[in-house]
């Protein structure tokens, strides 16, 4: 029963709570048992609050008995990425340059909304230092491994959360995404993940990556992500960009409506990604997924936006390394000496950009956003690969032998951090080696519910599968 509860979709868990057939205490004990089992193998948790989680679960159990629950995720075991401030739990940002002493007395907006909704907070998941790269390892917490193959990376920077979620350490997980940090690890570990429209999910304190950053759900079903969005996608005055009307959105409404008649563009290379850099197995799985969308009634055509010579990789790299340089410069030399050498290289690279380069990148980002806005006048959705490749070996900071400073190895995801549009990833197959492949579903601004609806229709035909170690 414990294994069943640990791997159960959150919405099913809540349904059983309502019927009195399962207790939040039972579900929490199941999640904690999974931590005992998998943490020594995967190294996905940087902090576990077992006593606090059981206390929260007992309080939730009482609320369910009285019929006075706090919200949609009351009693659901939940993990939160290290980057997200959480009251009573260390937020180390994956960095030995941060203090282990706290104080930990503030909830970020997402942590606050989850707590207010009654979620059982199990602990914090691992991330690379300040989320600077798309894999999950750090000098502070070591290497996090992929549950589909422990010799592979789960991706990053939310890789601890996806590794945990994939094996039942929590029924929902919260991640953050500045260049793909929700979608990269969800693609590599076979989960659903959503980077919402920018500012739809408030952030505080502001990310070191500024307006590239987002927070979003990482789940084993699309419905769980929609349920989670109903909790976390709510305005907060601490976020300067927070959308004041978002408390009226219901992401579960129309989730099962299907996609018949929707105009869908399928772009195998997004108009700028070199075809020889896209793994053939990835390309085929995504092409097959596009055919499935057509079978489901969508009007699918192969089309890519005209970018007029702009390369999102170049634009993102200027923003990314520049932000890293400002981040590192805020630490004294003795603290910088404790940091990931790769982060220091990225910061040094960013510090060499002339002022005109930054200004030009900002203008190019605006132009890119307009081009995608115009593209979506003709289409309701866009399909691309999530990643050009499946998960690669642990210990490597990037694909293709890169050093992590150039983050162009994740071109499909970073593009939509620049344009601010909602983008989700959902598993669409596996390689011959048994590694997950992700399909990216993108919508125009504020069409998050449409993206979720399309993902739900796809999931109904191709249910998300757990890694073998999670059920073995």
N, C-alpha and C positions, 0 to 999 in steps of 0.2 A: 504493500500500500504506500509506503514511504516513497519508493521510486516513482510510482504512478503520480503522486502528488507533486513531486519535484519537477517532473516533466510535463505536467498538465498545463494547458493554456490558462492564462490568468482569468479569462472570462468564464471558463468552465469551472475554475476553482470558486469564483464568486457565486456562480449558480448553485454549487453544492453547499456553500456557506448559507445561502438564503434558504435552502431546503433543510438545513440542519444536519446534513449527512457527513459533513467534514468540518473540522475546526481549524481556525487560523493557527492554533498552537500545533496541531498535527502537521500542517503544511510548513510551518517554520522549522519544526524539528526535522522534517524531510530535507529542507534546504540546507540546514546546518550539517546534516549527515553527509550531504553531497560535498560540502566544503571539506570535511574530514577526509573524504575519499579522494577528491580530485585536486585539492590545493597543492599537495606535495608533488603532483605530476605536472600541473599546468602553471602554477605560480600566478594565479589570476587575481588574488585578493591582496591588497596592501594593508587592510584593516578589517577585522571581523569583530562585531559587537554581539556575541551570542547572548549574553545576559540581557542586554538592552532589547534585542530582537524578541526574545521570549516574553519579556515584560510587555512590549507593544502588542504581541500576539494575544496575550491573555486579556488585555484591555479590549482588543478588537473582538475577541470571542464573546465578551460580555455585551458589547454593543450589538452584535448579531443576534444574541439571545433576546435582547430587549427590542429589536427592530429599530434601533437608532444608530444606523451606520453613518459615517462621516462623508463617504464619497464612493466613487466607482471602484477604487482599488483598496478599499478597507480590508485589511488582513492579508494582502498579497505580498509575499516575500519579494524584496526589491533590492537591487544593487545600484550604487551611484559611482560614477567615475571620480577618480582622485581629484580631477580638476574642479569639481563642483563643491563649493563650500557647504559643509553639512555640520550643523550644530552637534557638538559632543564627539565628533569624529575627526581625526587628523586629515587635513588637506595639505599634502606635501608637494603637489604638482610634480611628482616623480623626481624631485630634486633634492640632492644632499645639501644644496645651498639654502634651503628653507629650514626654519627652526622646528625641531620636534616637540616643542613645548607649547605651541598654540599662542594665544587662546583660541579655542574652537567654539565660538559663541554665536555664530551667525549662520543662518540658512540662506543659501542662494535662492532666487525665486523658484526654481524647479524643485529643489529639496523642500522648500517650504510648502509648495502646493502638494507634493507627494505626502508629506507629513500631515498636512491638514486633511487630506483625503483618507488618512488611516493606513497608509502603506506601512508594512513592516520593513524597516531599514536594516538590512543584514550587515552592511559594511561598505567599504570603498574598494573599487577595482583599480588595477594597475594601469599605468600609462607611462609613456616616455617623458622625459623632462620637458615640462611646459608644452607637451604635445607637439614638439618640434618636428617629428618625423612620423611616417606612416607605418611604423612597426612598433612593437611594444617591448622595450627593454630599457633599463636605466641603471646607472651606477648605484642608485639607492636600493632598488627592489629586484634587480636582476632580470632574467629573461622570462617572458611569458610565452607559453607554447600553444599550438593549435590542436584542439581536440580531435581533428580529423587525421592528423599526423603530427606527433609531438616533435618531429624534427623540422617542422615548418612553422613560420610565424603566423599568428592570428591576424596580422596586420595591425594598424593603429590609426590614430593614437588611442582609440577606445577599445583596444584589443583585449584588455583584461575583462571588460564588461561582456564582450561577445564570447570569449572563451568560457566564462562563467555561465552565461545564459545558455549556451549550447549544451551544457551537461547538467542543467537543472539547478545550478547555484543561483537561485532567484527565478521567479516566474516572469518578471519584467526587468529591464535594465535601462539606465539612463546614460547616454553618451554625449559627446560634443564633437563638432565637425567644423574645421577651418579650411580644409582642402579635400575632404573626403573621410574624415576621421570616424564617422559613423558608418559610412557606406563601404569603405575599404575593408574593415574587419568583418562586417556583416557578410560581404561577398566572400571573403576568405574562409569564414566559418559556417556558412550556410544558414544565415538568419535573414529576417526582414529588418530593414532599417530605414528610417526617414530623416532626411535633412529638411526641415520645414522651410517655408518661405521665411526669409530673413526677418528677425524680430518678432515673429509669431510666437516663439517661445522665448521669454525674456532671459537676459543674462546679467548677472551681477556677482562679483565685481566685473568690470569690463575685461574681456579677453585681451591678452597681449597681441593677438592677431586682429583686433579691432572688428571692423564690419565684415570680415571674412567668416567670423565664427557664429556658430549656431549650436543649439542643444536639441536632441531628439531621441525618440524611443528606439530601442533595439530589442526585438521580440521574436518569439517562435511562431506567431501567427499575426496576420494583418489586423484582425479584429482587436487583438491586445494592444497594438500600436495606436489604433483609433481611440480605444478606451483611455489609453495613457495620454493621448493628445487632449482629450476632454478635461484632463487634470492639469497638465503643465502648460498648455497653450492659453494662458490667461494673462492679461496685462499686469504689469508691476511698475510702480513709479520709479523704481531704482534703475530701470533700463530706459535710457534717453530715447531709444527708438521704439519702445514698446507700443503695440497697436491697441488703442483704447477700446475698440469695438469687438475685440476677439473673445470676450466672455460670452458672446451670443452664438458662437459657432458650435455645432454638434457634429463631430467627425464620424459618429456612428450612423447618422441619418443618411439613408440611401446607399449604405456600404454594399449592400447586396443587389443593387440595381443593375449591375452588369455594364457592358461597354458597347452594346449594339448601337451602331450608327456613329460612334465617335470617330473623328478624323485623327488618325495616328500616323506620325512620321517614324519610319525606321531608318536610323543612320548608323551604319556599321563602323564609320570612322569619324563622325561628327564634322567631316569636311576638312580636318587638319591632322588627324592622327595617321602616321605612316602605317600602311597595311602590314608591312613586314614586322612591325612591332606588336601586332595583335596575334596572340596565340591562336592557331587554327582551331583548336577544340573550343576555345572561347567564342570565336567568330561563328562557328557552326551552331553552338547551343543558342546563341542570341538570335541568329537567323531563324532557327526553329521556333523560338519563342515568339518572334514577329508573326510567323505563320499561324501560331495558336491564337494570337490576337485577332487575326483575320477570321479564323474559324469561329471565334466567339462573337463575330458580328461587327467588328470594327472595320473601318475603311482604311486599310493600311497601304501606304505607298513609301517607297524608298526615297528619302529626301534629306538633304543636309542644309543648314543655314549657310548663306554666303557671308563669309567673315572678312572679305575685302583685304586679305593679307594679314589680318590680326591673328596672332597665336596666343591663346589663353595661357599657355605654359610660361611664356615670357612675361606676361602681365602679372601672373600670380607669383612668379619667382621674385620679382622686384618687391612686391608687397610683403611677401613672406620673409625674405632675408632682411629686408629693412626693418620689419617689426621685430625680428630676432635681435637685431643690433641694438634697438632701443631697450628691449628687455634685458639683455646682458649688461648693457651700460649702467643699468640701475643697481647693479651689485658691486660691492667693493672687490678689489683684486683677490683678496683671500677667499672670497666666496666663489668668484669666477673659477678659481683653481679647482673647485670641487665639481664643476659642471661637466657635462658630456662634451668631449672634444669636438664631436660633430656639430653640436649647437654652437660652440665657440667659432667653428669654421663658418657656419652659416651667418653668424653675427658679424664676423670680420668681413665676409663677402658683402653683406648688406651695408656695412659702414662705408664701402667704397663707391656706392652709387652717387653720382652727382645729383644735386637738387632737381635739375631739369628732368632726370630720369624718373624720379618719383612723381613729378607733376605730370609727365607724359603718360606714365602708367595709370594714373588716376583718370586722365582723359580717355585713354584707350579702354579702360574698364567701363566707363559710361557708354562709349560707342558700342562696345560688345553687348552691353545690356540692351541697348536700343535695337540692335540687330536681332537679338533673340526675341524681344517683344514683337517685332515685325514678323518674325518667323511664326510665332504662335498666333498671329492673326489668321493663318491658314490651317492651323492644326490645334487639336485639343490636347494632344499628348505627344511626347517624343520618346522613342526607345533607342537605347544604346547599350553596349557592354558597360558594366560597372567598372571593371578593371580589365586591362589588356591581357592580363595573365592570371593564373591561379596563384595560390600561396607559394612563396619561395622559402628557402632555408632560414632558420633562426640565425641570428648573429650578423645578418646582412642588413645594412641600414636602408637599402632600397633595391628595387629590381634592376636587372640588366647590369649589375656590377656597379651601380651608382653609389655615391657617398652620402646620399640623403639631403645634401645641400640643394641640389636641383631636384625639385619635386615633380618634374615633368613626367615621371613614370606613372602618374595617376591622372592622365589628362581628362578622362571622362567625368571624373568627380569634381576636380578643382574648378572646372568651367562654371559650374552652377553655384559655387561659392562667390564667384565674381559677379554673376548675373542676379544672384539673390533668389532664384526660383526654387520651388519645392522639387526635390529629387529623392526617389526611393530606390532601394535595391531589394531584389527578391531572388532566391535561388532558381535557376532555370536548367540545372543539370549538373553533372560531375564529369571530371576528366577521366581518362582511362586509369589514371593512378588513384582515382577515388577522391579527388579534391573538388570542393564546390565551385560553381561558376555563377556569377551574379548578373542579372538583367537590371539595367537602370531605367526607371520610369520617371520622366520629367514632365512637369506641367508649367503653365504660365503662372505669374504671381498670384498668390492667394487661392490657387486651385489645389490646395493640399487634399481636400476631401475627394476630389476627382482622382488624384494620384492613388489615394488609398482604395478607392472603389475599383480602379483598374487592377491594382495589385490583388485585391480580394477575388476578382473574377479569374485572374491567372492562377491564384493559389487554389481555387476550387478545382481546377483541372490538374494542377501539379502541386500537391500538398508539400509543405516544407518537412524535410526529413532530418532526424537527429543524427549526430555522428555515431558510428558503431560503439564507441566506448561508453556513450551515455546510456545505452540500453543493454549492453552486454553484461 
